[in-house]
Amino acid sequence: MIRLENVSKVYKGSVVALRDISTDIQKEEFVFLVGSSGSGKSTFIKMLLKEEEPSEGTIFVAGKDIGQLPRWRVPYLRRNIGCVFQDFKLLANKTVRENVAFALEVIGRPKNIINQRVPAIIELVGLTDKLNSMPHELSGGEQQRVCIARAMVNRPPILLADEPTGNLDPSTSADIMNLLERLNESGTTVLIATHDHAVVDRSRKRVIELDGGKLVRDQVRGVYGIGG
Amino acid sequence: MALRVNYFVDETVSNLRRNVLLTLAAVSTVSISLLLLGVVMVGGEVLTKMVSSWEGKVELNVFLRDEATPDEVKALDSQAKGMPEVDEVFFESKEQAFEEYKRMFKDSPAITENVDPNALPASYRIKLKDPNSAEAVASRLQGQPGVDEVQFGGEAMKRLLKFTGVVRTILVIAIVLTLGAAILLIANTIRLGIYARRKEIGIMKLVGATNWFIRVPFIFEGTVQAALGALVASALIYAGKVFGLDRMQDAILFLPLTVGSGSIVRMFFTLLLIGIVIGVFGSTLALRRFLEV
């Protein structure tokens, strides 16, 4: 589903963010990308979304070399990747329902599909009673669930989460991870960048660890993750 | 595609409503900028009319010698009519000149009684297409057989023409300046509005919106704001015409002071067009920076 071949990223001013990374994430896998701040996790995620270009190497998403993707195709790449962020990135002047519906409007889905899918996915994340609330009226955990609903509503094959529990307390974090695991079980490939030890230890999934831009550990499923 | 248009219209309306303050700020900035431009345009039209009416009064007087032969007069007539600068030529005979003279001094019979009807010369009055050519035409006619003297207002007219020329130049400069100010003000307001929503644009990009999908609602909004602004500005100018210029015109009859409603309508469409062009280009340019994610 996601494959990196000898990918390096050097930012202007010769800051090396990633050095010669090669890895392969299969369909329906659940993977943690761990490492301390500045280890290159965010660069990794940004390159998958083509927000950043690798300096060297090739990245494949869903079998396609995204380096070859013309600029105007980038929005279509992003429709295959649901995104969840530490700071939620919800639209502050839209309600919960509208925030989720937005992801479908943007890709031109007709109204009847929007009206049918949006309440369903909001129910899945357990926010039916907050359908018409504004983001600022919600707790952090609720906002993150809206964000996940938005990421999943157009049923992308891949879900990327950048520090999804970074702003949440431990028990809320556990709820969010349960939700993500359930999505994974329903067939979505999930990649979570995090430095939350507790979350990684609890889940016991495949762990890829970055340190100073290098891949230093890749423990496949079945090996108990110890955290980054 | 019909669905898309629905979405764009909904989105535009709800954005305008939810960002009431930004919308108000934008509409009033557009109104004020276009009002300024419209006032200069209307003022310019009034001044141009006034200046043209003054210039239209400039004419050459070619006085003929009493002993000029009919052939000489005829030659002069066709020469004057053949000049490219000349608009119209009127002949005034000795008798007509005397009648005119009597009419001018009809209140003082003492002056007219002592004048021999033959004392006044026959003359040609020549209207010019461009008053600036008066001196050149005059010097060409001066000294022709049968011509006694050519008068063209001389220094006074030169000063008038210099003045009207300055007025026209100032008008052009004023229009360019106010247009420039309007462009800067409106473009800047649009930039602020877009900057206030840069986060929203970033999120749209991340969920896979194409650039056009993001751009169109902004362009629609800019167009609506520009239209509202042009409407407000034109309404204010129309009020200014009815309550200001028209009343002044009633008081001062001899100067063309006012403009027709037709010019206000034309000005509204001009302002609308300017507003929309600035709105569309301004938002497209301002968005470019935020679309490159």
Interface residues (C-beta under 8 A of the other chain):
Chain A: L49 E51 W72 P75 Y76 L77 R78 R79 C83 K89 L90 L91 A92 N93 F102 A103 E105 V106 I107 G108 P110 K111 R150
Chain B: L3 R4 N6 Y7 R18 N19 K199 E200 G202 I203 M204 K205 L206 V207 G208 A209 T210 N211 F213 V293
